[in-house]
């Protein structure tokens, strides 16, 4: 009567024959990634011992196949029970120090009684844990010191309050981005002249859509460069594509109020750029619609951090500690896990709906929504970027002429007069002087009768300012 073995379980798997060398290699990889285990060849699925016939090089072929099919290569202990005509081969697999272990180019792990393929997220997590180094700290063979942009290094030094005389090598070593193995991936993203040569997906794609769907583009831009400069360029795109109002309280005082709080948007943009998963395909995306603004970045939240936790105090869980440390020194992020709390608080102070955080299908998203009933002072007067720059110029210099306006924006006299006439009709500027001495000043600085003698063709609304 055949001998019946105990059933298969997490640390034991039976193989009826030597026919499936691929399955054997996959099981070795799965056991090595988990806590080890034993493969018993010559045992039927129901546990009956049936044995296999051994040839002169059978055991050698098994060992070679396992070694050649696994990465890192595995060298399990192989023993035999019984005679050569009906033997049972035992392959004892030890837990691997480096995980995961791959078989035929696929990472496996033993879960229960099955061998499971690992997801990219789990694969990366195991690699980081067992190697003791996150992706940003791993060597970047394509990167050389001559690829590092000194101007960006000096920008970092100024932002971090350090002497710009500090050497590039010193900066990289202090940030843990230059080791005995060479420059790290984090150095490429932070300081390379062309980071996208090494990490093509390190981009921010921005789009302003018409309406509430991603169908018709009004404006779009792809932002490249390093992580120290991308946030400012991304925020500039946002500001030129959302409504802005302005409050002028005097010649030297000017306050711009954005449709979405600039501080909250900046925080969300920097978080997306800092914490996205640079080992995955896809880019950071900024999507602006008529009713909302969304910031997407590839990568899920850490397994021990939930979306709900982002609305309350929570620990900081940077995906890339060295990149996060550099941005912290540059005064761009905090290390306390308070970024999402600041976003929520700023929106609350402005009377906007609570921003929505989500983490699903490999993407983390922050969504800002307009208030159901936006306060009149927010929408009373939207300004274009050119109009804001014009107001800023007059705030600083006290006046502007048609010629200067044309030089600032590359416009002819006719368009310049038309544009400046808009400010007069809106009650923001007063047209003063005659002939070549005509210039425009803030209505809030208009001095009544004395200046009125110089005003030519005062239009409705001049001499008064619609403050908000």
C-alpha positions in Angstrom: 0.0 0.0 0.0 1.5 3.4 -1.0 2.8 5.6 1.8 0.7 8.8 2.2 2.4 12.0 3.2 1.1 14.9 5.2 -0.8 17.4 2.9 1.0 20.4 1.3 1.2 23.5 3.3 3.0 26.8 3.4 6.5 25.3 3.7 6.1 22.1 1.7 5.1 21.5 -1.9 4.9 18.2 -3.7 5.9 17.5 -7.3 4.8 14.3 -9.0 7.7 14.3 -11.5 10.7 16.1 -12.8 8.9 17.2 -16.0 8.2 20.8 -14.9 11.5 22.4 -14.2 10.0 25.8 -14.6 7.5 25.1 -11.7 10.3 23.9 -9.5 12.3 27.1 -10.1 9.3 29.3 -9.3 8.6 27.4 -6.1 12.3 27.8 -5.0 12.0 31.5 -5.6 8.7 31.7 -3.7 10.1 29.8 -0.7 13.3 31.9 -0.7 11.3 35.2 -0.7 9.2 33.9 2.2 10.6 31.8 5.1 12.1 28.9 3.2 10.5 25.5 2.5 11.0 22.1 1.0 10.0 20.7 -2.4 9.4 16.9 -2.5 9.6 15.4 -6.0 8.1 12.0 -6.4 5.0 12.7 -4.3 1.5 12.7 -5.9 -0.8 15.7 -5.2 -2.8 13.5 -2.7 0.3 12.8 -0.8 1.0 9.3 -2.2 4.7 8.4 -2.6 5.2 7.3 -6.2 8.9 8.0 -6.7 11.0 9.1 -9.7 13.8 7.5 -11.6 17.2 9.0 -11.2 19.7 9.3 -14.0 23.5 9.8 -13.7 23.2 13.7 -13.8 19.6 14.2 -12.6 20.6 16.0 -9.4 23.2 18.1 -11.2 20.7 19.2 -13.8 18.2 20.2 -11.1 20.8 22.3 -9.3 21.9 24.0 -12.5 18.4 24.7 -13.6 17.6 26.3 -10.2 20.8 28.4 -10.2 20.3 29.6 -13.8 16.6 30.4 -13.5 16.6 32.4 -10.2 17.9 35.8 -9.3 19.7 36.2 -7.0 20.9 32.6 -7.8 19.7 30.0 -5.3 21.7 27.0 -4.2 19.3 24.8 -2.2 20.3 21.6 -0.4 19.2 18.5 -2.5 18.9 15.1 -0.9 17.5 11.7 -2.0 15.3 9.1 -0.2 15.0 5.5 -1.5 16.7 3.7 -4.4 17.3 5.1 -7.9 14.2 3.5 -9.5 11.7 5.1 -7.1 13.4 7.9 -5.3 12.0 11.0 -3.6 14.1 14.1 -4.1 14.0 16.7 -1.3 15.0 20.3 -2.3 15.5 22.3 0.9 15.3 26.0 0.3 16.5 28.6 2.8 15.1 32.1 3.2 17.0 34.5 1.1 18.7 37.5 2.7 18.0 39.6 -0.5 14.4 39.7 -1.5 12.4 39.2 -3.6 13.8 36.2 -5.5 12.9 36.1 -9.1 12.3 33.0 -11.3 12.4 33.4 -15.1 12.3 37.2 -14.7 9.3 37.2 -12.3 9.4 37.9 -8.5 7.5 35.2 -6.5 6.5 34.8 -2.8 4.9 31.8 -1.0 1.5 32.6 0.4 -0.4 29.7 1.9 -0.1 26.8 -0.5 0.5 28.8 -3.6 3.3 30.7 -5.3 2.2 34.3 -6.0 3.6 36.9 -8.3 4.5 40.1 -6.5 3.2 43.5 -7.5 5.7 46.2 -8.5 4.9 48.0 -5.3 5.6 45.0 -3.1 8.7 44.1 -5.1 10.2 47.5 -4.6 9.3 47.5 -0.9 11.0 44.2 -0.3 14.1 45.4 -2.2 14.3 48.5 -0.2 13.9 46.7 3.1 16.4 43.9 2.5 19.0 46.2 0.7 18.6 48.8 3.4 18.5 51.5 0.8 15.7 53.3 -0.9 15.7 54.0 -4.7 17.0 57.5 -4.3 20.0 56.1 -2.5 20.9 53.5 -5.1 23.8 54.1 -7.5 23.0 55.8 -10.8 25.7 54.4 -13.2 24.7 56.8 -16.0 25.4 59.9 -13.9 28.8 61.6 -13.7 30.0 64.6 -11.8 30.1 66.6 -15.0 26.4 66.0 -15.4 25.6 68.0 -12.1 24.5 71.6 -12.7 26.5 73.9 -10.5 23.8 76.7 -10.8 21.2 74.3 -9.3 23.7 73.4 -6.5 24.1 77.1 -5.7 20.3 77.6 -5.8 20.0 74.9 -3.1 22.8 76.5 -1.0 21.0 79.8 -1.1 17.7 78.3 -0.2 19.2 76.3 2.6 21.1 79.3 4.0 24.6 77.8 3.3 27.6 79.4 1.7 27.5 79.3 -2.0 31.3 78.5 -1.9 30.5 75.0 -0.6 31.8 72.5 -3.1 29.4 70.4 -5.2 31.0 67.3 -3.9 30.5 68.5 -0.3 26.8 69.2 -0.9 26.2 65.8 -2.5 28.1 64.0 0.3 26.3 65.9 3.0 22.9 64.9 1.5 23.9 61.2 1.2 23.8 61.4 -2.6 27.4 60.6 -3.3 28.7 57.4 -1.8 31.5 54.9 -2.4 29.4 53.4 -5.2 29.1 56.8 -6.9 26.3 59.3 -7.5 22.8 58.2 -6.5 19.5 58.4 -8.3 18.4 61.2 -6.0 21.3 63.3 -7.2 20.0 62.9 -10.8 16.6 64.2 -9.9 17.8 67.1 -7.7 20.9 68.4 -9.4 21.4 66.9 -12.9 21.5 69.3 -15.9 19.1 67.0 -17.7 17.3 64.7 -15.2 14.9 63.4 -17.9 17.9 61.7 -19.7 18.1 59.4 -16.8 14.5 59.4 -15.5 12.3 60.2 -18.5 9.1 60.2 -16.5 10.3 62.9 -14.1 8.0 65.5 -15.6 5.0 67.6 -14.6 2.3 67.7 -17.2 -0.1 70.7 -16.8 -3.4 71.3 -18.6 -6.3 73.7 -18.4 -9.5 72.1 -19.9 -12.6 73.8 -21.1 -15.6 72.7 -19.0 -15.5 69.8 -16.5 -14.0 67.0 -18.7 -10.6 66.3 -20.1 -11.6 66.7 -23.7 -10.7 70.2 -24.9 -7.5 71.9 -24.0 -7.3 75.6 -23.4 -3.6 75.6 -22.3 -1.0 72.9 -21.6 2.6 72.7 -20.7 5.1 69.9 -19.9 7.6 70.9 -17.2 11.0 69.3 -17.1 14.2 70.1 -15.2 15.1 69.3 -11.7 13.0 68.9 -8.6 14.1 72.2 -7.1 12.8 74.2 -10.0 9.7 72.2 -11.1 7.4 73.5 -8.3 7.8 77.2 -9.2 7.1 76.5 -12.9 4.1 74.4 -12.1 2.7 77.0 -9.8 3.1 79.7 -12.4 1.1 77.6 -14.9 -1.7 77.2 -12.3 -1.8 81.0 -11.5 -2.1 82.0 -15.1 -5.0 79.6 -15.6 -7.2 80.4 -12.6 -9.1 83.5 -11.7 -7.4 86.0 -9.5 -8.8 89.0 -7.8 -6.9 91.9 -6.3 -7.3 94.2 -3.3 -5.5 97.5 -3.5 -5.4 99.5 -0.3 -2.9 102.1 -1.2 0.0 103.0 -3.5 2.4 100.5 -1.8 -0.2 97.8 -0.8 -1.5 95.1 -3.1 -3.0 91.8 -2.3 -3.9 89.1 -4.8 -6.6 86.6 -4.0 -6.5 83.4 -6.1 -9.4 81.2 -7.0 -7.7 78.4 -5.2 -5.4 79.3 -2.2 -1.8 79.6 -3.6 -0.3 78.2 -0.4 -2.4 75.1 -0.5 -1.8 74.5 -4.2 2.0 75.0 -3.7 2.0 72.5 -0.9 0.2 69.9 -3.0 2.4 70.4 -6.0 5.6 70.0 -4.0 4.3 66.9 -2.2 3.4 65.3 -5.5 6.9 66.0 -6.9 8.7 64.9 -3.8 6.6 61.8 -3.0 5.7 60.3 -6.4 7.0 56.9 -7.3 9.8 57.5 -9.7 10.2 53.8 -10.4 6.7 53.7 -12.0 5.6 54.9 -15.4 3.5 58.1 -15.6 4.1 61.7 -14.6 2.8 64.2 -12.1 -0.3 65.8 -13.6 -2.0 69.1 -12.8 -5.5 69.3 -14.3 -7.5 72.5 -14.1 -11.3 72.4 -14.9 -14.0 75.0 -14.6 -15.1 73.6 -11.3 -12.0 72.0 -9.7 -8.3 71.6 -9.7 -6.6 68.2 -9.4 -3.0 67.1 -8.8 -2.2 63.5 -9.6 1.0 61.6 -9.0 2.1 58.0 -9.6 2.3 55.8 -6.5 0.1 54.8 -3.6 0.3 55.8 0.0 2.6 53.6 2.2 0.8 50.5 3.4 0.5 51.7 7.0 -0.9 55.2 6.1 -4.5 55.6 5.1 -6.3 58.4 3.3 -8.3 59.1 6.5 -5.1 59.6 8.4 -4.1 62.5 6.2 -6.9 64.7 7.7 -5.4 64.3 11.2 -1.9 64.3 12.7 0.2 61.5 11.3 3.8 60.5 11.0 5.9 61.5 8.0 6.5 58.6 5.6 8.7 59.8 2.8 9.1 57.4 -0.1 12.6 58.8 -0.8 14.2 60.0 2.5 17.3 61.6 0.7 15.2 63.6 -1.7 12.8 64.6 1.1 15.8 65.7 3.2 17.2 67.8 0.4 13.9 69.6 -0.1 13.5 70.0 3.6 16.9 71.7 3.8 15.8 73.9 0.9 12.8 75.0 3.0 10.4 73.5 0.6 8.8 70.8 2.7 8.5 69.9 6.4 9.5 66.6 8.1 6.5 66.4 10.4 3.8 65.0 8.1 1.9 68.3 8.4 1.6 69.1 4.7 -1.9 67.7 4.2 -3.0 69.4 7.4 -1.9 72.8 6.1 -3.7 72.2 2.8 -6.9 71.4 4.7 -6.6 74.4 7.0 -5.8 76.9 4.3 -8.9 75.8 2.3 -11.0 75.9 5.5 -9.9 79.5 6.2 -10.9 80.5 2.6 -14.3 78.9 3.0 -13.6 76.3 0.3 -14.8 72.6 0.5 -12.4 70.3 2.3 -9.9 69.0 -0.3 -10.3 65.4 -1.3 -7.4 63.0 -1.0 -7.5 59.6 -2.7 -5.2 56.7 -3.3 -6.3 54.1 -5.8 -5.3 52.3 -9.1 -1.7 53.3 -8.5 -2.3 57.0 -8.3 -2.5 59.5 -5.4 -4.7 62.6 -6.0 -5.5 65.9 -4.4 -8.7 67.6 -5.5 -9.6 71.2 -4.8 -13.2 72.2 -5.5 -14.7 75.7 -5.8 -17.0 76.8 -3.0 -20.7 76.3 -3.9 -21.3 80.0 -3.5 -18.1 81.9 -4.0 -18.0 85.1 -2.0 -18.5 88.1 -4.3 -15.1 89.6 -3.4 -13.4 86.5 -4.9 -15.0 86.7 -8.3 -15.6 90.5 -8.7 -12.6 91.1 -11.0 -10.6 88.3 -12.6 -7.1 89.4 -13.8 -4.9 88.0 -16.5 -1.2 87.6 -15.8 -0.4 90.6 -17.9 -2.9 92.8 -16.0 -1.4 91.6 -12.7 2.1 92.5 -13.9 0.9 95.9 -15.0 -0.7 96.6 -11.6 2.5 95.5 -9.9 4.6 97.8 -12.1 2.4 100.9 -11.3 2.4 99.9 -7.6 6.2 99.9 -7.7 7.0 102.9 -9.9 3.8 105.1 -9.4 2.9 105.4 -13.1 3.2 103.8 -16.5 3.2 105.2 -20.1 2.0 103.7 -23.3 5.6 103.3 -24.5 6.7 101.5 -21.4 3.7 99.2 -21.5 4.5 98.3 -25.1 8.1 97.6 -24.2 7.1 95.4 -21.2 4.8 93.1 -23.3 6.1 93.6 -26.9 2.9 95.4 -28.1 2.3 98.3 -30.4 0.9 101.7 -29.5 -2.6 100.9 -30.5 -2.9 97.7 -28.4 -1.1 99.4 -25.5 -3.5 102.3 -25.4 -6.5 99.8 -25.7 -5.2 97.7 -22.8 -4.5 100.7 -20.6 -7.9 102.1 -21.4 -9.4 99.0 -19.8 -7.8 99.9 -16.5 -9.3 103.4 -16.8 -12.8 102.0 -17.5 -12.5 99.6 -14.6 -11.7 102.5 -12.3 -8.2 101.2 -11.5 -6.1 103.9 -13.3 -6.5 107.5 -14.1 -5.1 109.0 -17.3 -3.0 112.0 -16.5 -1.3 114.6 -18.7 -1.4 115.5 -22.4 0.5 114.7 -25.5 3.8 113.0 -24.9 3.4 113.5 -21.1 0.4 111.2 -20.9 0.7 108.5 -18.3 -1.5 106.4 -16.0 -1.5 106.3 -12.2 -3.5 104.4 -9.7 -6.9 105.8 -9.1 -6.3 105.3 -5.4 -3.5 107.9 -5.5 -5.5 110.5 -7.5 -5.3 113.8 -5.7 -8.6 115.5 -6.6 -8.7 119.0 -8.1 -5.0 119.5 -8.5 -4.6 116.3 -10.5 -8.0 116.8 -12.2 -6.5 119.8 -14.1 -4.2 117.3 -15.9 -6.8 114.6 -16.5 -7.7 114.3 -20.2 -11.1 112.9 -21.1 -12.0 111.4 -17.7 -14.1 108.2 -18.3 -16.8 106.8 -16.2 -15.3 105.2 -13.1 -12.1 107.2 -13.1 -11.2 108.8 -9.8 -12.7 106.0 -7.8 -11.5 102.5 -7.1 -13.6 99.4 -6.8 -11.8 97.8 -3.9 -12.6 94.2 -2.9 
